[in-house]
Amino acid sequence: MNARSALRAAGFTVVEMMIALAVFAVLLALGVPRMADWVASTKAAAAREFYAEGLGLARAKALSHNSASRLVLNRNANSGQYDWQVDLCFPTPEEPCSEASGEWSTLEEGVKPAGSAGDGFTSVARSADTLPTTARLSVTPGPDGETSVYFTPLGWVDTRVAARLMRIDLEPVDASEAPFPATSVVLTLAGVAAKCDPNAADNDSRRCPE
């Protein structure tokens, strides 16, 4: 029995095989772009969560330790996006915690309340290595490019620091190559980070505040 006869015996002719391959090729051509769009959208959403997590952690640290805290953004050498780091400081009447004063934690050196025993609390940092690069995703801190925000022991944004990060906008660099919607993370004066849609209609509850 030759190969053609074997295929007929199995109920699968060469013509049917070619039709099946053609259908598979069409499905693949349709599915790959959609999959690429889905991956781009998922990565953009993950970037938004990445920054929302940092802002939320900074506030949570201030509340849980009854301390001042701050979130600082720094450029990542690989992706070009912003890493974040949360530092702690325990204010005293003699030395309040601010941009210019106070003993702030680092990743290596911890801080603790005056007179307390035990180890101090070190900073927490997260890397933006895995975020989409600046060629695909634009991350803009604002309102005027500020890259840090300070929190009081009550979890409120410290308004004594005039230049403070209150919003992070994320949008595709080229919407035709990476079609995902623009999104933002905004910080209220109460220190709560909220996700919003900068392009939503005026009467849409998801719209970012002006």
TAUR-V464228 format. One record per backbone hydrogen bond with DSSP energy under -1.0 kcal/mol. NH is the residue of the N-H (numbers start at 1). CO is the residue of the C=O. E is the energy in kcal/mol with one decimal. If there is no record, write none. Layout:
NH_CO_E + NH_CO_E
This chain:
6_2_-2.2 + 7_3_-2.3 + 8_4_-2.3 + 9_5_-2.6 + 10_6_-1.7 + 11_8_-1.3 + 12_7_-2.7 + 17_13_-2.1 + 18_14_-2.2 + 19_15_-2.2 + 20_16_-2.3 + 21_17_-2.3 + 22_18_-2.2 + 23_19_-2.5 + 24_20_-2.4 + 25_21_-2.3 + 26_22_-2.1 + 27_23_-2.4 + 28_24_-2.4 + 29_25_-2.4 + 30_26_-2.0 + 31_27_-2.4 + 32_28_-2.4 + 35_31_-2.5 + 36_32_-2.6 + 37_33_-2.4 + 38_34_-2.3 + 39_35_-2.5 + 40_36_-2.3 + 41_37_-2.5 + 42_38_-2.4 + 43_39_-2.4 + 44_40_-2.0 + 45_41_-2.2 + 46_42_-2.1 + 47_43_-1.9 + 48_44_-1.9 + 49_45_-2.2 + 50_46_-2.1 + 51_47_-1.8 + 52_48_-2.2 + 53_49_-2.5 + 54_50_-1.4 + 55_51_-2.1 + 56_52_-2.4 + 57_53_-2.6 + 58_54_-2.1 + 59_55_-1.7 + 60_56_-2.4 + 61_57_-2.7 + 62_58_-1.7 + 63_59_-2.2 + 64_60_-2.8 + 65_61_-2.0 + 67_62_-1.6 + 68_89_-2.9 + 69_151_-1.7 + 70_87_-1.8 + 71_149_-2.4 + 72_85_-2.6 + 73_147_-3.2 + 74_83_-1.8 + 76_81_-3.6 + 80_76_-1.3 + 83_74_-3.6 + 84_126_-1.9 + 85_72_-1.8 + 86_124_-3.3 + 87_70_-2.0 + 89_68_-2.1 + 92_95_-1.6 + 98_101_-2.2 + 105_88_-2.5 + 106_109_-2.8 + 111_121_-1.6 + 116_113_-2.0 + 121_111_-3.6 + 123_106_-2.4 + 124_86_-2.0 + 126_84_-2.5 + 131_128_-1.3 + 134_79_-1.5 + 136_133_-1.8 + 137_133_-2.7 + 138_171_-3.1 + 140_169_-2.9 + 142_167_-2.6 + 149_71_-1.8 + 151_69_-3.3 + 152_156_-2.9 + 155_152_-2.4 + 157_189_-2.3 + 158_150_-3.2 + 161_158_-1.3 + 165_148_-2.7 + 166_142_-2.7 + 167_142_-1.4 + 168_185_-2.5 + 169_140_-2.7 + 170_183_-3.2 + 171_138_-1.9 + 173_136_-2.2 + 177_174_-1.1 + 178_174_-2.5 + 180_178_-1.6 + 183_170_-2.9 + 184_196_-2.1 + 185_168_-2.3 + 186_194_-3.0 + 187_166_-2.7 + 188_192_-2.3 + 191_188_-2.2 + 194_186_-3.0 + 196_184_-2.2 + 197_206_-3.8 + 200_197_-1.3 + 204_201_-2.0 + 207_204_-1.8 + 208_197_-1.1
